[in-house]
Every structure is written in C-alpha cells, then in structure tokens.
Amino acid sequence: MKSVLQPIREKNATLVDLLDRVLDKGLVINADIVISVAGIPLLGVNLRAAIASMETMLRYGLLRDWDERIRSYARKEVEKKEAKEALVKAVSRNKMRKQAILACNLIRS
C-alpha cells in the first residue's frame, strides 16, 4: 500500500522558480571540512551560509543591525545630496541676480 505523503516533483520547475523559493523561504548551508594527510588532520574549516532575500532575513532576525546601518547611511547620503542641490540653486540664483544688476547698470550708463 502506498503512503499518502509521497514527495511531489514539479516537472516544469525552472531556475526562476527555484530562486524564488530560496529567496522566499531561505536556505542555510552548514559544512565542516577537514583536510587530512595520512590520517592526520591539517586544516579544518567550519562554514555557515544563509541565502535568502533581505525581507526573509529580517523576518528571521538576521542582519537587522547591518540593515539599519545601511539604511541610515543611505538616508544621510540623500540628505547630503539634497543639501548640495539646494546650495547650488541658491548660488545660481545669486549669480543670476548679480548678472541682472550688472545688466541694469549697463543699460543706465
């Protein structure tokens, strides 16, 4: 008798479907690698990687501090850019005012 809970494989799954699922649910890879020569361990590597979208990472509480720092930095950069643009506009208006005054003075003389 067959079990009701058989694994299902979608035949038309594409790379985009796989990537969408990994980014939505997340994927964690844990690996312990030991390099040995003649049975003597020489090098050990412990690897842990998490692959997911930022939304998923934040939902699980991963990289929250990093995300806040990046967003804060981006806000400051936008504010700097806006302040620089306002300064350029003010200088341009001042130059145009000076040019208008010079033109008026030339017309009067």
Z-matrix of the N, CA and C atoms (Angstrom, degrees):
N
C 1 1.443
C 2 1.532 1 109.19
N 3 1.324 2 116.72 1 132.50
C 4 1.457 3 122.05 2 -179.24
C 5 1.518 4 110.73 3 -79.60
N 6 1.346 5 113.95 4 145.62
C 7 1.458 6 120.09 5 176.79
C 8 1.529 7 109.46 6 -76.14
N 9 1.295 8 116.19 7 149.11
C 10 1.457 9 121.40 8 -179.72
C 11 1.528 10 110.19 9 -72.74
N 12 1.314 11 117.89 10 -31.46
C 13 1.460 12 122.02 11 -176.07
C 14 1.524 13 111.51 12 -93.95
N 15 1.287 14 116.54 13 70.01
C 16 1.457 15 122.06 14 177.18
C 17 1.525 16 108.97 15 -89.91
N 18 1.344 17 116.75 16 143.18
C 19 1.466 18 118.04 17 176.21
C 20 1.525 19 110.36 18 -62.77
N 21 1.306 20 114.79 19 142.24
C 22 1.471 21 120.29 20 -179.73
C 23 1.517 22 108.08 21 -112.20
N 24 1.301 23 116.22 22 133.31
C 25 1.453 24 121.21 23 177.20
C 26 1.513 25 108.15 24 -119.10
N 27 1.312 26 114.28 25 123.16
C 28 1.454 27 119.23 26 178.53
C 29 1.522 28 108.23 27 -79.78
N 30 1.304 29 117.07 28 123.79
C 31 1.457 30 120.73 29 -174.92
C 32 1.525 31 113.19 30 -73.52
N 33 1.304 32 118.01 31 -27.11
C 34 1.461 33 121.22 32 -175.68
C 35 1.533 34 112.47 33 -103.14
N 36 1.318 35 118.05 34 24.57
C 37 1.463 36 120.76 35 179.36
C 38 1.528 37 109.22 36 -70.63
N 39 1.317 38 115.64 37 137.47
C 40 1.459 39 121.01 38 -179.39
C 41 1.525 40 109.25 39 -113.34
N 42 1.302 41 115.17 40 173.28
C 43 1.458 42 121.09 41 177.79
C 44 1.529 43 110.51 42 -61.84
N 45 1.322 44 116.54 43 -35.56
C 46 1.467 45 121.28 44 178.47
C 47 1.529 46 110.07 45 -64.33
N 48 1.340 47 116.93 46 -41.13
C 49 1.469 48 120.37 47 177.60
C 50 1.524 49 110.91 48 -62.47
N 51 1.322 50 116.57 49 -43.23
C 52 1.462 51 121.47 50 179.10
C 53 1.523 52 110.62 51 -62.97
N 54 1.327 53 117.25 52 -46.46
C 55 1.462 54 121.60 53 179.63
C 56 1.530 55 110.69 54 -62.81
N 57 1.318 56 117.46 55 -41.83
C 58 1.457 57 121.53 56 178.22
C 59 1.523 58 110.69 57 -60.18
N 60 1.312 59 116.83 58 -42.68
C 61 1.473 60 120.37 59 -179.76
C 62 1.520 61 111.72 60 -67.94
N 63 1.342 62 116.95 61 -42.14
C 64 1.463 63 120.58 62 179.35
C 65 1.516 64 110.36 63 -63.31
N 66 1.340 65 117.79 64 -44.04
C 67 1.457 66 120.62 65 -179.67
C 68 1.525 67 111.85 66 -68.28
N 69 1.329 68 117.14 67 -33.50
C 70 1.457 69 120.58 68 -179.07
C 71 1.530 70 111.70 69 -75.89
N 72 1.322 71 117.70 70 -45.69
C 73 1.472 72 121.74 71 -176.23
C 74 1.521 73 112.92 72 -93.78
N 75 1.321 74 117.05 73 -31.73
C 76 1.460 75 120.99 74 -177.50
C 77 1.521 76 111.17 75 94.09
N 78 1.322 77 114.66 76 158.26
C 79 1.458 78 121.76 77 -179.51
C 80 1.522 79 107.26 78 -144.15
N 81 1.328 80 116.88 79 128.89
C 82 1.460 81 121.45 80 178.82
C 83 1.518 82 107.77 81 -117.37
N 84 1.329 83 115.14 82 131.00
C 85 1.467 84 121.10 83 179.19
C 86 1.525 85 107.72 84 -117.20
N 87 1.324 86 116.67 85 123.13
C 88 1.462 87 122.59 86 173.67
C 89 1.514 88 107.82 87 -114.84
N 90 1.312 89 117.19 88 130.03
C 91 1.469 90 119.81 89 -179.91
C 92 1.522 91 109.11 90 -142.06
N 93 1.303 92 116.07 91 135.46
C 94 1.462 93 123.00 92 171.54
C 95 1.519 94 106.64 93 -116.34
N 96 1.316 95 115.61 94 119.59
C 97 1.458 96 120.80 95 -177.77
C 98 1.528 97 107.63 96 -117.88
N 99 1.325 98 115.85 97 128.35
C 100 1.459 99 121.04 98 176.89
C 101 1.519 100 107.53 99 -125.29
N 102 1.332 101 115.40 100 124.28
C 103 1.462 102 120.38 101 178.16
C 104 1.519 103 107.13 102 -101.43
N 105 1.341 104 115.05 103 122.98
C 106 1.466 105 121.21 104 -176.84
C 107 1.517 106 110.05 105 -125.05
N 108 1.319 107 115.22 106 150.10
C 109 1.458 108 121.90 107 172.37
C 110 1.524 109 106.54 108 -127.68
N 111 1.330 110 116.28 109 123.18
C 112 1.468 111 123.03 110 -179.72
C 113 1.530 112 111.09 111 55.67
N 114 1.341 113 115.61 112 38.42
C 115 1.451 114 120.36 113 177.22
C 116 1.521 115 114.74 114 78.81
N 117 1.321 116 118.10 115 2.97
C 118 1.464 117 121.68 116 179.25
C 119 1.527 118 108.40 117 -104.21
N 120 1.327 119 117.64 118 116.41
C 121 1.471 120 119.61 119 -179.86
C 122 1.530 121 110.55 120 -67.84
N 123 1.321 122 115.75 121 126.25
C 124 1.462 123 121.28 122 -179.39
C 125 1.529 124 112.60 123 -105.25
N 126 1.306 125 116.93 124 -36.13
C 127 1.454 126 121.02 125 -173.99
C 128 1.521 127 109.40 126 -143.22
N 129 1.328 128 115.66 127 134.79
C 130 1.455 129 120.42 128 177.41
C 131 1.514 130 110.04 129 -125.61
N 132 1.309 131 116.57 130 136.41
C 133 1.455 132 122.15 131 179.76
C 134 1.520 133 108.14 132 -130.01
N 135 1.330 134 115.19 133 128.83
C 136 1.455 135 120.61 134 175.26
C 137 1.523 136 106.31 135 -111.82
N 138 1.314 137 117.64 136 118.15
C 139 1.458 138 122.54 137 -174.97
C 140 1.516 139 109.74 138 -118.14
N 141 1.320 140 114.81 139 132.17
C 142 1.465 141 120.45 140 174.01
C 143 1.517 142 107.51 141 -135.21
N 144 1.301 143 116.88 142 124.18
C 145 1.464 144 121.51 143 -179.30
C 146 1.524 145 109.11 144 -132.48
N 147 1.312 146 115.71 145 139.50
C 148 1.464 147 122.07 146 175.70
C 149 1.520 148 107.78 147 -120.10
N 150 1.310 149 116.00 148 127.47
C 151 1.463 150 121.77 149 179.11
C 152 1.522 151 107.28 150 -119.86
N 153 1.329 152 115.10 151 118.85
C 154 1.463 153 120.21 152 179.20
C 155 1.524 154 108.04 153 -167.92
N 156 1.321 155 115.89 154 169.03
C 157 1.468 156 119.46 155 175.45
C 158 1.523 157 108.20 156 -74.14
N 159 1.324 158 116.98 157 160.97
C 160 1.465 159 120.33 158 179.46
C 161 1.528 160 110.10 159 -61.21
N 162 1.310 161 117.01 160 -37.25
C 163 1.466 162 120.63 161 179.14
C 164 1.526 163 110.48 162 -60.33
N 165 1.332 164 117.29 163 -43.86
C 166 1.462 165 121.40 164 178.91
C 167 1.518 166 110.73 165 -67.88
N 168 1.337 167 117.21 166 -42.72
C 169 1.467 168 120.45 167 179.05
C 170 1.528 169 110.08 168 -59.35
N 171 1.323 170 117.11 169 -45.22
C 172 1.461 171 120.68 170 -179.48
C 173 1.526 172 111.47 171 -66.44
N 174 1.330 173 116.50 172 -35.50
C 175 1.462 174 120.25 173 178.55
C 176 1.531 175 110.57 174 -62.45
N 177 1.334 176 117.06 175 -35.74
C 178 1.461 177 121.38 176 179.31
C 179 1.523 178 112.68 177 -90.96
N 180 1.336 179 117.43 178 2.83
C 181 1.457 180 120.77 179 175.91
C 182 1.518 181 114.42 180 82.94
N 183 1.324 182 118.31 181 16.37
C 184 1.461 183 121.97 182 178.83
C 185 1.524 184 109.54 183 -94.20
N 186 1.297 185 117.67 184 142.27
C 187 1.468 186 125.14 185 174.64
C 188 1.527 187 113.71 186 60.07
N 189 1.333 188 118.04 187 24.05
C 190 1.465 189 120.23 188 -178.68
C 191 1.530 190 111.04 189 -63.43
N 192 1.349 191 117.85 190 -45.29
C 193 1.469 192 121.15 191 179.58
C 194 1.524 193 111.13 192 -62.49
N 195 1.327 194 116.33 193 -43.32
C 196 1.463 195 120.74 194 179.71
C 197 1.525 196 110.08 195 -61.70
N 198 1.317 197 117.26 196 -44.42
C 199 1.458 198 121.39 197 -179.06
C 200 1.526 199 110.70 198 -62.61
N 201 1.340 200 117.28 199 -41.77
C 202 1.464 201 120.04 200 179.19
C 203 1.527 202 111.22 201 -64.69
N 204 1.350 203 117.13 202 -40.43
C 205 1.467 204 120.16 203 178.34
C 206 1.518 205 111.11 204 -63.47
N 207 1.327 206 116.97 205 -44.61
C 208 1.473 207 121.26 206 -179.22
C 209 1.530 208 110.33 207 -63.43
N 210 1.322 209 117.68 208 -44.29
C 211 1.465 210 120.68 209 -179.96
C 212 1.530 211 111.19 210 -65.39
N 213 1.338 212 116.74 211 -38.84
C 214 1.459 213 120.97 212 177.94
C 215 1.527 214 110.44 213 -63.97
N 216 1.327 215 116.71 214 -44.32
C 217 1.464 216 121.62 215 177.77
C 218 1.528 217 110.30 216 -60.61
N 219 1.324 218 117.13 217 -43.89
C 220 1.464 219 121.25 218 -178.96
C 221 1.533 220 110.35 219 -63.80
N 222 1.355 221 117.30 220 -41.15
C 223 1.464 222 120.15 221 178.14
C 224 1.529 223 110.69 222 -61.55
N 225 1.337 224 117.05 223 -43.66
C 226 1.466 225 120.81 224 -179.98
C 227 1.526 226 111.02 225 -62.99
N 228 1.334 227 116.85 226 -40.52
C 229 1.463 228 120.54 227 178.69
C 230 1.528 229 111.04 228 -63.55
N 231 1.324 230 117.01 229 -40.66
C 232 1.466 231 120.54 230 178.47
C 233 1.528 232 109.64 231 -64.58
N 234 1.336 233 116.40 232 -42.69
C 235 1.470 234 119.62 233 178.69
C 236 1.527 235 111.12 234 -62.69
N 237 1.345 236 117.51 235 -41.36
C 238 1.468 237 121.03 236 177.26
C 239 1.525 238 110.70 237 -60.87
N 240 1.330 239 116.05 238 -44.21
C 241 1.462 240 120.82 239 -178.95
C 242 1.529 241 110.55 240 -63.23
N 243 1.337 242 116.44 241 -43.16
C 244 1.462 243 120.17 242 179.42
C 245 1.521 244 111.01 243 -64.88
N 246 1.345 245 117.13 244 -39.82
C 247 1.470 246 120.66 245 178.73
C 248 1.525 247 110.38 246 -65.18
N 249 1.340 248 116.43 247 -40.81
C 250 1.466 249 120.48 248 179.04
C 251 1.527 250 110.63 249 -64.25
N 252 1.341 251 117.41 250 -42.66
C 253 1.457 252 121.06 251 178.79
C 254 1.526 253 110.99 252 -63.58
N 255 1.347 254 117.55 253 -39.58
C 256 1.467 255 120.97 254 178.22
C 257 1.525 256 110.18 255 -64.52
N 258 1.332 257 116.95 256 -39.82
C 259 1.461 258 120.68 257 178.83
C 260 1.533 259 110.94 258 -64.76
N 261 1.328 260 116.42 259 -42.55
C 262 1.472 261 120.49 260 178.50
C 263 1.525 262 110.39 261 -62.29
N 264 1.325 263 117.21 262 -41.50
C 265 1.474 264 120.19 263 178.38
C 266 1.522 265 111.05 264 -63.52
N 267 1.343 266 116.55 265 -42.44
C 268 1.474 267 120.31 266 -179.64
C 269 1.519 268 110.47 267 -63.86
N 270 1.341 269 117.19 268 -43.33
C 271 1.472 270 120.96 269 178.97
C 272 1.525 271 109.85 270 -63.88
N 273 1.330 272 117.02 271 -41.49
C 274 1.469 273 120.85 272 179.50
C 275 1.520 274 110.81 273 -62.29
N 276 1.354 275 116.32 274 -43.62
C 277 1.465 276 119.77 275 178.77
C 278 1.523 277 110.66 276 -62.42
N 279 1.333 278 116.43 277 -41.02
C 280 1.457 279 121.06 278 179.33
C 281 1.529 280 110.77 279 -63.80
N 282 1.333 281 117.79 280 -42.05
C 283 1.468 282 121.71 281 178.00
C 284 1.525 283 110.53 282 -63.25
N 285 1.341 284 116.44 283 -42.62
C 286 1.462 285 119.56 284 179.85
C 287 1.519 286 110.42 285 -64.39
N 288 1.351 287 117.12 286 -38.96
C 289 1.459 288 120.97 287 177.52
C 290 1.526 289 110.82 288 -61.16
N 291 1.340 290 115.91 289 -45.67
C 292 1.467 291 120.43 290 179.49
C 293 1.522 292 110.78 291 -62.52
N 294 1.332 293 116.85 292 -41.43
C 295 1.463 294 120.41 293 179.32
C 296 1.524 295 110.90 294 -65.32
N 297 1.323 296 117.11 295 -38.19
C 298 1.465 297 120.40 296 178.32
C 299 1.528 298 110.64 297 -65.27
N 300 1.341 299 116.92 298 -41.41
C 301 1.469 300 120.91 299 178.69
C 302 1.526 301 110.08 300 -63.83
N 303 1.354 302 116.45 301 -43.34
C 304 1.468 303 119.86 302 178.22
C 305 1.531 304 111.15 303 -61.92
N 306 1.315 305 116.29 304 -42.13
C 307 1.460 306 119.98 305 179.13
C 308 1.532 307 110.99 306 -63.02
N 309 1.322 308 116.87 307 -42.19
C 310 1.479 309 120.85 308 178.19
C 311 1.518 310 110.41 309 -62.80
N 312 1.322 311 117.65 310 -42.37
C 313 1.443 312 122.14 311 178.96
C 314 1.534 313 111.25 312 -63.27
N 315 1.337 314 115.59 313 -39.35
C 316 1.460 315 119.06 314 177.76
C 317 1.519 316 111.35 315 -66.21
N 318 1.310 317 117.45 316 -37.91
C 319 1.458 318 121.08 317 -179.35
C 320 1.543 319 109.46 318 -67.67
N 321 1.325 320 118.15 319 -39.02
C 322 1.475 321 122.84 320 -178.35
C 323 1.539 322 110.79 321 -66.81
N 324 1.309 323 116.80 322 -34.46
C 325 1.473 324 118.10 323 -174.67
C 326 1.491 325 113.79 324 -86.24
